[in-house]
Amino acid sequence: MADIRIVNVVKTFGQVRAVDHVNLTVRNHECIVLLGPNGCGKTTLLRAIAGLGDVDEGRILIGGRDVTNLSPKDRNISMVFQSYVTFPHMKVYDNIAFGLRMKRVPKKELQQRVQWAAELLHIEDYLERLPSQLSGGQRQRVAVARAIAVQPQVLLMDEPLSNLDAPLRQEMRVELKRLLTNLRTTTIYVTHDHSEAMNMGYRIAVMRGGRILQFDTPTTVYDMPRDQFVGGFIGNPPMNLIEGQLRFDGDKAYLYLEDFAIRALPELSNVLARYDGKPVIAGIRAENMEVLREPAPDALLTKVFMIEPRGLHNLLTIQMGQNTLKAAARPEFRVETGQDLWVRFPSEKLHWFDQKTGKAIVPDLGKLANIMDR
């Protein structure tokens, strides 16, 4: 078993709390992603798991064994770094074999493992080359092959694709996903790229300010963010976030902003009642907004500011009063910059966040479904 348990871990640098009482459980053979902006604490947490940095409080357990105070070599982990960490004076074969030689693996087994790892990463034809004779993607494959050749309990990957250009990053993402699925090694993958996180992880832990804001499947994190930061960070484009005052007209709740009013789902009236007269934030994805050329009931007047063709859809930047929003339209939906456009906000697609805390007012899909079924 190689499950990982992070128990109330704290790490500070001077006055900065880089990791703030983090609790996290990674299941055996699971690949999870730590996602967040620069400085959120994800790499600090990864280094603590690897033993490359100590912790001020808390415990780290791997396979039920407390490794908090063990050196990296005693944790049975491998780590792949952001930079292409290869030994320039060694051939690819020797780079892959390096960790095995440190563990004094018998020669025959060492040869078998090097060949196995090289074939998995499709670099078996480059074993006699020096790293300087390889492309960036090939060198990163060498680093991954070296990490898996020692057959660790846990594989840690710190933004391993961020130094590659976009096409190669896409290719390597597919290869890594295939590799990790076949290896069934417990893996923690760090990235600031939400698309990479959505593709690589069975579950995603979204971090900010040293804390985990949400830890769930990619679909749940995208569809039902528990925090406005999560909604705004994940997605391309990010979720539209609109701040206004919640007011009731009879038993119907509306978000008022300037001369505009967006209606909330009627079934949520009881949940939203405690926010009557208070500022709240409504969130909606670009693909969930309905764009119209003519006025219609519940549709609000906007103006087209920019048009970005994206193949399957056109991404429209629209101005609604002081709010700049993103809306997706079908490619055949022809509009021009400066044109008036009417937009409808489907009530069932709106997310509601507390303006002060940023927390979701209706935090999960199950709760919303129960409300709507009553």
Secondary structure, 3 states (H helix, E strand, C coil): CCCEEEEEEEEEECCEEEEEEEEEEECCCCEEEEECCCCCCHHHHHHHHHCCCCCCEEEEEECCEECCCCCHHHCCEEEECCCCCCCCCCCHHHHHHHHHHHCCCCHHHHHHHHHHHHHHCCCHHHCCCCHHHCCHHHHHHHHHHHHHHCCCCEEEEECCCCCCCHHHHHHHHHHHHHHHHHHCCEEEEEECCHHHHHHHCCEEEEEECCEEEEEECHHHHHHCCCEHHHHHHCCCCCCEEEEEEEEEECCEEEEEECCEEEECCHHHHHHHHHHCCCEEEEEECHHHCEEECCCCCCEEEEEEEEEEECCCCEEEEEEECCEEEEEEECCCCCCCCCCEEEEECCHHHCEEEECCCCEECCCCHHHHHHHHHC
